[in-house]
Amino acid sequence: MMTKASPAKVRDALLDVVDELSVNRVAEVLEFALFIKARQATPVQRLDDLWGDFWPEDESVDDFISAVRRWRRVDVGCSAAKSY
């Protein structure tokens, strides 16, 4: 890993690596870099921006917690998750 390298050295190192990649791989790397850049966190301006509206108001917090636990079991392929 390069630390405290000049921008020119970083650019040259990147160009050396890119020269060794196929066109398809360069496209994949660029797509990934753009994906990461788009996901960068931004400061919250208003508390309302954090408010989610994905759970029905008439269902309890216990119902929500139970659902999350079921979803997590499904994600890991647990057979107990099929009981709902």
Gaussian input, Z-matrix of N, CA and C with variables (Angstrom, degrees):
# hf/3-21g

backbone

0 1
 N
 C     1     B1
 C     2     B2     1     A1
 N     3     B3     2     A2     1     D1
 C     4     B4     3     A3     2     D2
 C     5     B5     4     A4     3     D3
 N     6     B6     5     A5     4     D4
 C     7     B7     6     A6     5     D5
 C     8     B8     7     A7     6     D6
 N     9     B9     8     A8     7     D7
 C    10    B10     9     A9     8     D8
 C    11    B11    10    A10     9     D9
 N    12    B12    11    A11    10    D10
 C    13    B13    12    A12    11    D11
 C    14    B14    13    A13    12    D12
 N    15    B15    14    A14    13    D13
 C    16    B16    15    A15    14    D14
 C    17    B17    16    A16    15    D15
 N    18    B18    17    A17    16    D16
 C    19    B19    18    A18    17    D17
 C    20    B20    19    A19    18    D18
 N    21    B21    20    A20    19    D19
 C    22    B22    21    A21    20    D20
 C    23    B23    22    A22    21    D21
 N    24    B24    23    A23    22    D22
 C    25    B25    24    A24    23    D23
 C    26    B26    25    A25    24    D24
 N    27    B27    26    A26    25    D25
 C    28    B28    27    A27    26    D26
 C    29    B29    28    A28    27    D27
 N    30    B30    29    A29    28    D28
 C    31    B31    30    A30    29    D29
 C    32    B32    31    A31    30    D30
 N    33    B33    32    A32    31    D31
 C    34    B34    33    A33    32    D32
 C    35    B35    34    A34    33    D33
 N    36    B36    35    A35    34    D34
 C    37    B37    36    A36    35    D35
 C    38    B38    37    A37    36    D36
 N    39    B39    38    A38    37    D37
 C    40    B40    39    A39    38    D38
 C    41    B41    40    A40    39    D39
 N    42    B42    41    A41    40    D40
 C    43    B43    42    A42    41    D41
 C    44    B44    43    A43    42    D42
 N    45    B45    44    A44    43    D43
 C    46    B46    45    A45    44    D44
 C    47    B47    46    A46    45    D45
 N    48    B48    47    A47    46    D46
 C    49    B49    48    A48    47    D47
 C    50    B50    49    A49    48    D48
 N    51    B51    50    A50    49    D49
 C    52    B52    51    A51    50    D50
 C    53    B53    52    A52    51    D51
 N    54    B54    53    A53    52    D52
 C    55    B55    54    A54    53    D53
 C    56    B56    55    A55    54    D54
 N    57    B57    56    A56    55    D55
 C    58    B58    57    A57    56    D56
 C    59    B59    58    A58    57    D57
 N    60    B60    59    A59    58    D58
 C    61    B61    60    A60    59    D59
 C    62    B62    61    A61    60    D60
 N    63    B63    62    A62    61    D61
 C    64    B64    63    A63    62    D62
 C    65    B65    64    A64    63    D63
 N    66    B66    65    A65    64    D64
 C    67    B67    66    A66    65    D65
 C    68    B68    67    A67    66    D66
 N    69    B69    68    A68    67    D67
 C    70    B70    69    A69    68    D68
 C    71    B71    70    A70    69    D69
 N    72    B72    71    A71    70    D70
 C    73    B73    72    A72    71    D71
 C    74    B74    73    A73    72    D72
 N    75    B75    74    A74    73    D73
 C    76    B76    75    A75    74    D74
 C    77    B77    76    A76    75    D75
 N    78    B78    77    A77    76    D76
 C    79    B79    78    A78    77    D77
 C    80    B80    79    A79    78    D78
 N    81    B81    80    A80    79    D79
 C    82    B82    81    A81    80    D80
 C    83    B83    82    A82    81    D81
 N    84    B84    83    A83    82    D82
 C    85    B85    84    A84    83    D83
 C    86    B86    85    A85    84    D84
 N    87    B87    86    A86    85    D85
 C    88    B88    87    A87    86    D86
 C    89    B89    88    A88    87    D87
 N    90    B90    89    A89    88    D88
 C    91    B91    90    A90    89    D89
 C    92    B92    91    A91    90    D90
 N    93    B93    92    A92    91    D91
 C    94    B94    93    A93    92    D92
 C    95    B95    94    A94    93    D93
 N    96    B96    95    A95    94    D94
 C    97    B97    96    A96    95    D95
 C    98    B98    97    A97    96    D96
 N    99    B99    98    A98    97    D97
 C   100   B100    99    A99    98    D98
 C   101   B101   100   A100    99    D99
 N   102   B102   101   A101   100   D100
 C   103   B103   102   A102   101   D101
 C   104   B104   103   A103   102   D102
 N   105   B105   104   A104   103   D103
 C   106   B106   105   A105   104   D104
 C   107   B107   106   A106   105   D105
 N   108   B108   107   A107   106   D106
 C   109   B109   108   A108   107   D107
 C   110   B110   109   A109   108   D108
 N   111   B111   110   A110   109   D109
 C   112   B112   111   A111   110   D110
 C   113   B113   112   A112   111   D111
 N   114   B114   113   A113   112   D112
 C   115   B115   114   A114   113   D113
 C   116   B116   115   A115   114   D114
 N   117   B117   116   A116   115   D115
 C   118   B118   117   A117   116   D116
 C   119   B119   118   A118   117   D117
 N   120   B120   119   A119   118   D118
 C   121   B121   120   A120   119   D119
 C   122   B122   121   A121   120   D120
 N   123   B123   122   A122   121   D121
 C   124   B124   123   A123   122   D122
 C   125   B125   124   A124   123   D123
 N   126   B126   125   A125   124   D124
 C   127   B127   126   A126   125   D125
 C   128   B128   127   A127   126   D126
 N   129   B129   128   A128   127   D127
 C   130   B130   129   A129   128   D128
 C   131   B131   130   A130   129   D129
 N   132   B132   131   A131   130   D130
 C   133   B133   132   A132   131   D131
 C   134   B134   133   A133   132   D132
 N   135   B135   134   A134   133   D133
 C   136   B136   135   A135   134   D134
 C   137   B137   136   A136   135   D135
 N   138   B138   137   A137   136   D136
 C   139   B139   138   A138   137   D137
 C   140   B140   139   A139   138   D138
 N   141   B141   140   A140   139   D139
 C   142   B142   141   A141   140   D140
 C   143   B143   142   A142   141   D141
 N   144   B144   143   A143   142   D142
 C   145   B145   144   A144   143   D143
 C   146   B146   145   A145   144   D144
 N   147   B147   146   A146   145   D145
 C   148   B148   147   A147   146   D146
 C   149   B149   148   A148   147   D147
 N   150   B150   149   A149   148   D148
 C   151   B151   150   A150   149   D149
 C   152   B152   151   A151   150   D150
 N   153   B153   152   A152   151   D151
 C   154   B154   153   A153   152   D152
 C   155   B155   154   A154   153   D153
 N   156   B156   155   A155   154   D154
 C   157   B157   156   A156   155   D155
 C   158   B158   157   A157   156   D156
 N   159   B159   158   A158   157   D157
 C   160   B160   159   A159   158   D158
 C   161   B161   160   A160   159   D159
 N   162   B162   161   A161   160   D160
 C   163   B163   162   A162   161   D161
 C   164   B164   163   A163   162   D162
 N   165   B165   164   A164   163   D163
 C   166   B166   165   A165   164   D164
 C   167   B167   166   A166   165   D165
 N   168   B168   167   A167   166   D166
 C   169   B169   168   A168   167   D167
 C   170   B170   169   A169   168   D168
 N   171   B171   170   A170   169   D169
 C   172   B172   171   A171   170   D170
 C   173   B173   172   A172   171   D171
 N   174   B174   173   A173   172   D172
 C   175   B175   174   A174   173   D173
 C   176   B176   175   A175   174   D174
 N   177   B177   176   A176   175   D175
 C   178   B178   177   A177   176   D176
 C   179   B179   178   A178   177   D177
 N   180   B180   179   A179   178   D178
 C   181   B181   180   A180   179   D179
 C   182   B182   181   A181   180   D180
 N   183   B183   182   A182   181   D181
 C   184   B184   183   A183   182   D182
 C   185   B185   184   A184   183   D183
 N   186   B186   185   A185   184   D184
 C   187   B187   186   A186   185   D185
 C   188   B188   187   A187   186   D186
 N   189   B189   188   A188   187   D187
 C   190   B190   189   A189   188   D188
 C   191   B191   190   A190   189   D189
 N   192   B192   191   A191   190   D190
 C   193   B193   192   A192   191   D191
 C   194   B194   193   A193   192   D192
 N   195   B195   194   A194   193   D193
 C   196   B196   195   A195   194   D194
 C   197   B197   196   A196   195   D195
 N   198   B198   197   A197   196   D196
 C   199   B199   198   A198   197   D197
 C   200   B200   199   A199   198   D198
 N   201   B201   200   A200   199   D199
 C   202   B202   201   A201   200   D200
 C   203   B203   202   A202   201   D201
 N   204   B204   203   A203   202   D202
 C   205   B205   204   A204   203   D203
 C   206   B206   205   A205   204   D204
 N   207   B207   206   A206   205   D205
 C   208   B208   207   A207   206   D206
 C   209   B209   208   A208   207   D207
 N   210   B210   209   A209   208   D208
 C   211   B211   210   A210   209   D209
 C   212   B212   211   A211   210   D210
 N   213   B213   212   A212   211   D211
 C   214   B214   213   A213   212   D212
 C   215   B215   214   A214   213   D213
 N   216   B216   215   A215   214   D214
 C   217   B217   216   A216   215   D215
 C   218   B218   217   A217   216   D216
 N   219   B219   218   A218   217   D217
 C   220   B220   219   A219   218   D218
 C   221   B221   220   A220   219   D219
 N   222   B222   221   A221   220   D220
 C   223   B223   222   A222   221   D221
 C   224   B224   223   A223   222   D222
 N   225   B225   224   A224   223   D223
 C   226   B226   225   A225   224   D224
 C   227   B227   226   A226   225   D225
 N   228   B228   227   A227   226   D226
 C   229   B229   228   A228   227   D227
 C   230   B230   229   A229   228   D228
 N   231   B231   230   A230   229   D229
 C   232   B232   231   A231   230   D230
 C   233   B233   232   A232   231   D231
 N   234   B234   233   A233   232   D232
 C   235   B235   234   A234   233   D233
 C   236   B236   235   A235   234   D234
 N   237   B237   236   A236   235   D235
 C   238   B238   237   A237   236   D236
 C   239   B239   238   A238   237   D237
 N   240   B240   239   A239   238   D238
 C   241   B241   240   A240   239   D239
 C   242   B242   241   A241   240   D240
 N   243   B243   242   A242   241   D241
 C   244   B244   243   A243   242   D242
 C   245   B245   244   A244   243   D243
 N   246   B246   245   A245   244   D244
 C   247   B247   246   A246   245   D245
 C   248   B248   247   A247   246   D246
 N   249   B249   248   A248   247   D247
 C   250   B250   249   A249   248   D248
 C   251   B251   250   A250   249   D249

   B1=1.4462
   B2=1.5196
   B3=1.3109
   B4=1.4607
   B5=1.5211
   B6=1.3164
   B7=1.4520
   B8=1.5175
   B9=1.2933
   B10=1.4614
   B11=1.5257
   B12=1.3144
   B13=1.4700
   B14=1.5150
   B15=1.2994
   B16=1.4611
   B17=1.5292
   B18=1.3258
   B19=1.4669
   B20=1.5262
   B21=1.3163
   B22=1.4608
   B23=1.5245
   B24=1.3439
   B25=1.4632
   B26=1.5278
   B27=1.3135
   B28=1.4589
   B29=1.5224
   B30=1.3279
   B31=1.4674
   B32=1.5283
   B33=1.3245
   B34=1.4608
   B35=1.5283
   B36=1.3281
   B37=1.4677
   B38=1.5247
   B39=1.3174
   B40=1.4718
   B41=1.5224
   B42=1.3091
   B43=1.4615
   B44=1.5233
   B45=1.3276
   B46=1.4632
   B47=1.5286
   B48=1.3314
   B49=1.4646
   B50=1.5209
   B51=1.3269
   B52=1.4643
   B53=1.5215
   B54=1.3164
   B55=1.4589
   B56=1.5320
   B57=1.3286
   B58=1.4596
   B59=1.5251
   B60=1.3342
   B61=1.4610
   B62=1.5225
   B63=1.3148
   B64=1.4599
   B65=1.5265
   B66=1.3122
   B67=1.4636
   B68=1.5253
   B69=1.3283
   B70=1.4630
   B71=1.5235
   B72=1.3140
   B73=1.4739
   B74=1.5274
   B75=1.3343
   B76=1.4674
   B77=1.5222
   B78=1.3356
   B79=1.4656
   B80=1.5276
   B81=1.3343
   B82=1.4641
   B83=1.5282
   B84=1.3106
   B85=1.4673
   B86=1.5237
   B87=1.3200
   B88=1.4619
   B89=1.5213
   B90=1.3240
   B91=1.4655
   B92=1.5282
   B93=1.3403
   B94=1.4588
   B95=1.5315
   B96=1.3212
   B97=1.4656
   B98=1.5273
   B99=1.3207
   B100=1.4662
   B101=1.5220
   B102=1.3278
   B103=1.4670
   B104=1.5253
   B105=1.3247
   B106=1.4688
   B107=1.5247
   B108=1.3178
   B109=1.4603
   B110=1.5245
   B111=1.3219
   B112=1.4640
   B113=1.5254
   B114=1.3280
   B115=1.4618
   B116=1.5244
   B117=1.2963
   B118=1.4591
   B119=1.5174
   B120=1.2969
   B121=1.4581
   B122=1.5170
   B123=1.3026
   B124=1.4605
   B125=1.5223
   B126=1.3111
   B127=1.4635
   B128=1.5298
   B129=1.3117
   B130=1.4564
   B131=1.5274
   B132=1.3127
   B133=1.4572
   B134=1.5345
   B135=1.3457
   B136=1.4596
   B137=1.5279
   B138=1.3071
   B139=1.4505
   B140=1.5303
   B141=1.3127
   B142=1.4693
   B143=1.5289
   B144=1.3311
   B145=1.4620
   B146=1.5297
   B147=1.3281
   B148=1.4568
   B149=1.5300
   B150=1.3146
   B151=1.4554
   B152=1.5164
   B153=1.3213
   B154=1.4593
   B155=1.5193
   B156=1.3026
   B157=1.4541
   B158=1.5225
   B159=1.3343
   B160=1.4516
   B161=1.5261
   B162=1.3318
   B163=1.4518
   B164=1.5253
   B165=1.3470
   B166=1.4654
   B167=1.5206
   B168=1.3171
   B169=1.4645
   B170=1.5238
   B171=1.3369
   B172=1.4549
   B173=1.5333
   B174=1.3283
   B175=1.4661
   B176=1.5258
   B177=1.3198
   B178=1.4647
   B179=1.5233
   B180=1.3171
   B181=1.4588
   B182=1.5301
   B183=1.3438
   B184=1.4643
   B185=1.5238
   B186=1.3430
   B187=1.4620
   B188=1.5262
   B189=1.3225
   B190=1.4679
   B191=1.5321
   B192=1.3256
   B193=1.4698
   B194=1.5267
   B195=1.3302
   B196=1.4686
   B197=1.5231
   B198=1.3234
   B199=1.4654
   B200=1.5262
   B201=1.3264
   B202=1.4737
   B203=1.5246
   B204=1.3241
   B205=1.4657
   B206=1.5235
   B207=1.3318
   B208=1.4685
   B209=1.5217
   B210=1.3340
   B211=1.4776
   B212=1.5195
   B213=1.3183
   B214=1.4690
   B215=1.5172
   B216=1.3405
   B217=1.4673
   B218=1.5220
   B219=1.3124
   B220=1.4645
   B221=1.5277
   B222=1.3385
   B223=1.4614
   B224=1.5187
   B225=1.3374
   B226=1.4672
   B227=1.5195
   B228=1.3382
   B229=1.4553
   B230=1.5019
   B231=1.3099
   B232=1.4506
   B233=1.5309
   B234=1.3230
   B235=1.4633
   B236=1.5290
   B237=1.3225
   B238=1.4662
   B239=1.5147
   B240=1.3084
   B241=1.4539
   B242=1.5124
   B243=1.3065
   B244=1.4551
   B245=1.5271
   B246=1.3144
   B247=1.4652
   B248=1.5137
   B249=1.2960
   B250=1.4653
   B251=1.4782
   A1=109.51
   A2=116.57
   A3=120.91
   A4=109.63
   A5=116.35
   A6=120.13
   A7=108.18
   A8=115.34
   A9=122.98
   A10=112.62
   A11=116.07
   A12=119.96
   A13=108.66
   A14=115.19
   A15=119.20
   A16=109.11
   A17=117.54
   A18=120.18
   A19=112.40
   A20=117.71
   A21=120.77
   A22=110.93
   A23=117.39
   A24=120.45
   A25=110.58
   A26=116.75
   A27=120.33
   A28=109.57
   A29=117.03
   A30=121.45
   A31=110.43
   A32=116.93
   A33=120.71
   A34=111.78
   A35=116.77
   A36=120.52
   A37=110.48
   A38=116.35
   A39=119.58
   A40=111.58
   A41=116.40
   A42=119.91
   A43=111.53
   A44=117.15
   A45=120.68
   A46=110.83
   A47=116.26
   A48=120.52
   A49=110.39
   A50=116.94
   A51=121.13
   A52=110.92
   A53=117.66
   A54=121.09
   A55=111.86
   A56=116.19
   A57=120.06
   A58=113.37
   A59=117.69
   A60=120.92
   A61=111.51
   A62=115.51
   A63=119.73
   A64=108.78
   A65=116.09
   A66=120.65
   A67=110.42
   A68=116.91
   A69=120.30
   A70=111.59
   A71=115.90
   A72=119.37
   A73=110.75
   A74=117.19
   A75=120.13
   A76=109.23
   A77=117.22
   A78=121.05
   A79=110.52
   A80=116.89
   A81=120.59
   A82=111.30
   A83=116.39
   A84=120.60
   A85=110.02
   A86=117.64
   A87=121.16
   A88=110.55
   A89=116.63
   A90=120.39
   A91=110.86
   A92=116.24
   A93=120.21
   A94=110.80
   A95=117.32
   A96=120.76
   A97=110.74
   A98=117.02
   A99=120.54
   A100=111.18
   A101=116.67
   A102=121.11
   A103=110.42
   A104=116.54
   A105=120.80
   A106=110.56
   A107=116.84
   A108=120.52
   A109=110.53
   A110=117.63
   A111=121.42
   A112=111.69
   A113=117.86
   A114=121.45
   A115=113.37
   A116=117.94
   A117=119.49
   A118=110.13
   A119=114.62
   A120=120.56
   A121=111.31
   A122=113.98
   A123=120.41
   A124=108.01
   A125=117.79
   A126=120.01
   A127=111.08
   A128=115.41
   A129=120.70
   A130=107.96
   A131=115.47
   A132=120.08
   A133=111.40
   A134=115.94
   A135=120.50
   A136=108.52
   A137=117.49
   A138=122.08
   A139=110.58
   A140=117.43
   A141=121.35
   A142=112.20
   A143=117.48
   A144=120.30
   A145=112.00
   A146=117.35
   A147=121.81
   A148=112.62
   A149=116.50
   A150=120.95
   A151=110.42
   A152=116.33
   A153=121.18
   A154=110.46
   A155=116.92
   A156=121.25
   A157=108.17
   A158=116.09
   A159=119.95
   A160=112.67
   A161=118.32
   A162=120.62
   A163=108.80
   A164=117.64
   A165=120.30
   A166=111.78
   A167=116.59
   A168=121.02
   A169=112.80
   A170=117.68
   A171=120.50
   A172=113.25
   A173=117.69
   A174=120.61
   A175=109.53
   A176=115.08
   A177=120.67
   A178=112.67
   A179=114.59
   A180=121.53
   A181=109.20
   A182=116.23
   A183=119.81
   A184=111.00
   A185=116.95
   A186=120.52
   A187=110.70
   A188=115.90
   A189=120.80
   A190=110.75
   A191=116.42
   A192=120.67
   A193=110.30
   A194=117.13
   A195=120.64
   A196=111.37
   A197=116.25
   A198=120.15
   A199=110.88
   A200=116.74
   A201=120.34
   A202=110.29
   A203=116.61
   A204=119.53
   A205=110.86
   A206=118.54
   A207=121.22
   A208=110.19
   A209=116.19
   A210=120.17
   A211=110.74
   A212=116.37
   A213=119.71
   A214=111.41
   A215=117.44
   A216=119.95
   A217=110.27
   A218=116.45
   A219=120.21
   A220=109.47
   A221=117.35
   A222=121.38
   A223=112.90
   A224=117.24
   A225=119.27
   A226=112.03
   A227=116.92
   A228=120.75
   A229=115.23
   A230=117.67
   A231=121.77
   A232=110.07
   A233=117.84
   A234=120.90
   A235=111.74
   A236=118.23
   A237=121.25
   A238=111.70
   A239=117.62
   A240=121.26
   A241=111.59
   A242=117.90
   A243=121.59
   A244=111.98
   A245=117.37
   A246=120.46
   A247=113.27
   A248=118.64
   A249=119.01
   A250=108.02
   D1=136.93
   D2=-179.55
   D3=-88.74
   D4=132.08
   D5=176.12
   D6=-125.50
   D7=140.75
   D8=178.71
   D9=53.03
   D10=37.40
   D11=177.76
   D12=-88.33
   D13=151.13
   D14=178.25
   D15=-69.89
   D16=154.16
   D17=177.55
   D18=-55.61
   D19=-35.55
   D20=179.65
   D21=-65.21
   D22=-40.75
   D23=179.15
   D24=-67.55
   D25=-39.43
   D26=178.06
   D27=-63.58
   D28=-45.43
   D29=179.32
   D30=-59.64
   D31=-46.26
   D32=179.96
   D33=-62.50
   D34=-40.71
   D35=178.56
   D36=-64.80
   D37=-41.44
   D38=178.17
   D39=-64.48
   D40=-41.80
   D41=178.91
   D42=-63.03
   D43=-38.40
   D44=177.15
   D45=-61.63
   D46=-42.98
   D47=-179.94
   D48=-67.41
   D49=-44.77
   D50=-178.64
   D51=-62.12
   D52=-37.25
   D53=179.28
   D54=-59.48
   D55=-28.34
   D56=-177.94
   D57=-87.58
   D58=-6.97
   D59=-177.45
   D60=-95.12
   D61=152.83
   D62=174.68
   D63=-74.01
   D64=163.52
   D65=179.82
   D66=-60.00
   D67=-41.55
   D68=179.47
   D69=-62.93
   D70=-40.55
   D71=-179.42
   D72=-67.91
   D73=-38.29
   D74=177.19
   D75=-61.78
   D76=-41.35
   D77=178.89
   D78=-62.83
   D79=-40.81
   D80=178.04
   D81=-63.67
   D82=-43.55
   D83=-179.90
   D84=-63.99
   D85=-42.92
   D86=178.87
   D87=-63.58
   D88=-43.65
   D89=178.86
   D90=-60.38
   D91=-41.95
   D92=178.73
   D93=-65.44
   D94=-42.69
   D95=179.48
   D96=-61.36
   D97=-41.59
   D98=178.06
   D99=-66.68
   D100=-37.02
   D101=176.55
   D102=-61.60
   D103=-47.31
   D104=179.71
   D105=-62.70
   D106=-43.30
   D107=-179.43
   D108=-61.51
   D109=-40.38
   D110=-178.82
   D111=-68.08
   D112=-24.56
   D113=-177.08
   D114=-91.66
   D115=2.98
   D116=-178.29
   D117=-61.99
   D118=139.44
   D119=-178.23
   D120=-69.73
   D121=145.50
   D122=174.87
   D123=-121.27
   D124=150.89
   D125=-179.85
   D126=-62.53
   D127=143.93
   D128=176.79
   D129=-75.73
   D130=127.26
   D131=179.68
   D132=-90.76
   D133=-37.05
   D134=-178.75
   D135=-135.89
   D136=144.58
   D137=178.37
   D138=-61.24
   D139=-33.28
   D140=179.01
   D141=-60.75
   D142=-24.88
   D143=179.27
   D144=-64.98
   D145=-20.95
   D146=-179.50
   D147=-89.46
   D148=-10.16
   D149=-175.94
   D150=-69.72
   D151=125.62
   D152=177.63
   D153=-100.45
   D154=148.40
   D155=179.91
   D156=-129.90
   D157=63.64
   D158=-174.76
   D159=-122.16
   D160=-3.80
   D161=-177.82
   D162=-121.34
   D163=133.03
   D164=-179.04
   D165=-58.79
   D166=136.79
   D167=-177.13
   D168=-65.63
   D169=-26.42
   D170=-176.83
   D171=-82.48
   D172=0.74
   D173=177.29
   D174=-104.82
   D175=144.47
   D176=-173.58
   D177=-78.65
   D178=169.93
   D179=175.17
   D180=-63.71
   D181=-36.82
   D182=178.24
   D183=-61.99
   D184=-39.17
   D185=176.44
   D186=-62.05
   D187=-40.74
   D188=179.27
   D189=-63.74
   D190=-47.12
   D191=-179.24
   D192=-62.03
   D193=-41.77
   D194=177.80
   D195=-61.88
   D196=-41.77
   D197=179.65
   D198=-64.06
   D199=-43.81
   D200=179.53
   D201=-61.03
   D202=-42.27
   D203=178.47
   D204=-62.93
   D205=-41.19
   D206=177.74
   D207=-62.59
   D208=-45.01
   D209=-179.43
   D210=-60.34
   D211=-41.13
   D212=179.77
   D213=-65.54
   D214=-38.96
   D215=178.15
   D216=-65.33
   D217=-38.90
   D218=178.04
   D219=-62.52
   D220=-42.61
   D221=-179.63
   D222=-59.57
   D223=-32.26
   D224=-179.76
   D225=-97.83
   D226=3.03
   D227=175.86
   D228=76.77
   D229=26.95
   D230=-178.99
   D231=-74.08
   D232=133.82
   D233=-178.53
   D234=-69.10
   D235=-23.06
   D236=178.06
   D237=-65.19
   D238=-21.77
   D239=-178.20
   D240=-68.35
   D241=-21.07
   D242=-177.82
   D243=-77.70
   D244=-1.49
   D245=-176.81
   D246=-80.94
   D247=-5.56
   D248=179.94
   D249=-91.20

